[in-house]
Each structure stands twice: as C-alpha cells, then as structure tokens.
C-alpha cells in the first residue's frame, strides 16, 4: 500500500486521515478532529445475523436500568411527549418506555426501513440513539434526517463508548489495539470530545457530553 492509499477523508470534518491501526480491518484517525474510523464493514447478511445474535443475548433487566438512566437524563432537559427510539433493535427499550406511559415510536431499519423513508405525523421531543452512531458509515446523513423529525426544542441522546481515555496518549495505538469496542465488526466510527466539538461547530449545535459514553445534541 502506498502512502497516498493510506490516507482517507474523515467522515466528520473531511480532513486528511492516516492509517492508525491495522488488524483484519484498517482504521484511520483524522488529523484534525481525532475521529477513528474504518471502511471495512460486514455484508448485509452477516450484519443482520450479528445484530440479531446480540438481541437474543440481551438480559431484559438491562433495559429497565437503561431506561431509568435515560429518563433521569432527559428530565434535566424537558418532559417528553413523543419519543423516537432510533435504532430500536429488538424493541425491548421501546416496550420498557411504553410500560411507563410514554408515547414511543421504534425505528429499526431491518424492521421498519430507514428514517428517510418514514412519514411521521408528529415531531419528536426526544430522539434516543443507544449504541447506534458507532455503526454509521455516514453519520451526517442520519443526523440530518433526525433533525427533520425533531421538535424545535427537542434533544437527541446518543450513547457510544468514546475514545477519550486514550485518544491523546502517546500509546494510543496500543490502547486501541486492546480496546474491545473496536472488535465488533459492525462498529465503524469512534468518537471523542474533540470530534463532538467539531460536530457542534459544523452543525451549529450545542452538545453536552456526559462522561465517556453519553452526549446530548440540541439545536442552537
């Protein structure tokens, strides 16, 4: 592979990104925003099987705790009437929210099709995307589609394990090598605070970052 071939355009800020790590996939790191990404992604059949295997392995009690945490966070911003569960998977989180009296619409591409093809009758106060953004080959495309269905004062809650603990360390490559999160073959984009700050500037958003796993996006 030549040096020119070892460079890609960052899928967030479009700056030059160089080869960062290689195992059975190639991962690139943006020189500007520090996004780590790969273009190696399983085929459609392998992808769907992987997701369904994960759904089958999830403990239903997990979603009770997850909804507890999400509601505590959401209530700091607003009291939602309509919620979109973006990337709803098996639907267990939607079911748990509905048990608590919330009006929740699930959106799982394998079941319902893509967001761009929906025709919702309401705008959503909250869009929840739990463990979704790291799967997206074109994050901006999906964020722009989310904006179209988001109420004017609505929020988007993302969860994804961030690279903050190691991204700027001298041994970042070794840390990434041993990072279990990259080993999921459907994970293709890995974010850190610097990426999120760049996204906020480019999209004219406010982005609140909570720890190393959750961030909340709002229009300015």
C-alpha angles and dihedrals in degrees: 000000000000123000090252091055090051091066127082136176113257111249091220108040099008093231123142113286124193131207106277105173138358132196118132086329133042119237124195129199123210114236091215112036100017096234111161113210144160133205092206107105132160121253121265096264094047090046094053093046090051093052094047092049088053092049091052091052096053119109109230089222088064090069093052090058092042093054091047090056094043094050092050089054097042093050089062087066108031147327103260125220099178124032129186116207098208110200092012096177112186091000096242094126091049089051092050092051091048091051086060093053102261125140101235129173117201121217116189113160094214090055108026105021127241126324092243089062097052126101107201121185094213139045115239124240090202132023112194118200108180113186092343112109094064088062096055121106090188107032095171092056092056094043090053090050090050090052090058092060098037120105114242093258095031129126136218117218115203128184121193131138106260127216093228096116093064113007096103098034120112089239094048092128092055091046090051091048089060096039109116093205093071092056094073101099092216094056107097108153126053121191137199135181092273092056091049092050089052090049091051091053095044096045098036091240137142108230120191114198118208113194118309099311114041134058133172122214123204133171115248 
